[in-house]
Amino acid sequence: MAEGPASPSGLGGDLPPPYDSSSEDEGDSQFEDAVDRVNNLTRMDLPTAIAEAIEGLDLFFNCRFAQAKSIMQPWKDHSPYHALGFGTILFMQAMMTFEKEDIKQAVANLKSALTVCNRYRRRETWLESLSRSQRKSQVNQLTEVEIHSELCYAECLLQRACLTFVEDESLINFVKGAFKIKSCHSCYKQCLYILENRTWDDPTLKVHFESGVRLGVGGFNLMISMLPGKILKLLEFVGFSGNKSYGLSQLQLGADLNSLRAPLCSLQLIGYHTVVLYVLGLGDGDLELANRILQPCLRKYPQGALFLFFAGRMAEVRGNIREAIVKFEESIVAQEEWRQFHHLCYWELMWCHAFLGDWLMAASYAERLFKDSKWSKACYMYQRAAFLVMCEDQTEDSRQNLLILFRQVPVLKQRIAGKSLPIEKFAVDKSARYEEHQSLILPGYELIYVWNGFTILGKRRELVEPVLARVETTLQELDRTRDYNPLYHDDWCLSTLLKGVCLKYMDHPTEAEGCFQEVCKCAPQIQQDQYLPPYACAELGFLYLQQNRLQEAKHHLDRVLSQYKGYRLESRLHFRVQAAQAAVSVAKTTADAPATATREEDALRT
């Protein structure tokens, strides 16, 4: 860290020396030189603050978390960028651990960061109170420090809002968090106006500001665009925007800049194409684009745990499961300081082994998550038990052990703002069913399906074939036990739905269509698994979309939303249906374009 030059854009001129942090880092000799250099500064200017934020971010991505904090900490009470950087590190730690003390510490530091940013930004209502003719001239009167402080304030506020949702699981806190997000969105809109209308004196400072605006505006548009239609319309009515293509383009612009926040734009794009679209979408991420963005990050941070994780995820969604396992294991080995980050890798390793049919290993990772992670104990316990059910040659002792595991699931269920997590409700229902009937049909494959894992399995025929073989064997066994199975239709519909999904990915669309139609017809006979008919109806829509039968696709997707209500995992399916409806609209527009052009040409000739 070099001593910052005196600058007219310094943060309020001379600042007092930073407080002595040695009491918190006493004995940590590896950071003494860095702290001593900072303590020699008597002022901090904006270019130096940004340079140190870049240095801290590089250290963070290289898994040197404590060193990253040591750079940010001495000036965190005086510089918006240092306050933001320090608060962000604590925010990420809190979101990974869910420990009350970590959340409390992150909240306190982000509150302090907001105070620091607010000290240097223009009052938040200044832009809204001006007429359109005045706004542009006023933008040029702002100092560089004021506009960068506005951006840092927006980023701190967004993180503070996210912590509001987890620090106190009450409805009031949810409302508070929503208001914070609305304020944050307004800040980003102001920053976008500044970016587009300001006359910039320093192109370097503009680039760093621009990347932050692209990150925020792009992220907001992308996130909101994925919400179900009714929620999206409501949010757009109160001022939010949710344009997916615009959001992606903004993030791409930010990622292409040589700037502080470019790696963060890259991470959002990689995460969207390799994770979000495979969990909440149709599994149609642009993997070539994501890989082009990821490779430079891997070269810059070859031992960066986060980028190694995404390298594993990239291999996983391409169907290269064994390669993915290696990458996730490398990500775990890359750092030990934040062991909570390992939980992301454990989660993916659990699914990778499930995809391979290695149920004991999948169960072992579910058990590890249950012991170490605080996200959803009920979900982890159910996953462990479900994977063990998939193991063949069960003994009386193993069945008794399974009963013990399933009985724990309802006790572990948690409530957030008075509501249970949908996946936990699903797990509780299935556990109660096992306790009553001492059996579940293909619960491991069912979990893979509800978590949208067949979009990954379907990339490799050799992964799907053993699934189909076991499903067909199960259907034969069900036929033999039909007369004394009280839940025969539930079990048969689940197995038939899974069979249809396998056939779809094995390029047997006609047979797959028949399976989905049979499940829809069987809806009146289903006693418990009411989610199966709407999911089968949606699968018909997805299949017709794949075949470019757009009108039939639209009919079945609309039917999912209008005909089926109140079933388990409803909102999860709505995300996928929303993505499919958007794809249908794009395909219809593309198909109609040539016909429209022909009609216009004919009109011109006449």
Beta strands, then each sheet from edge to edge (+ up, - down):
strand 1: 415-416
strand 2: 419-420
sheet 1: 1+ 2-
end
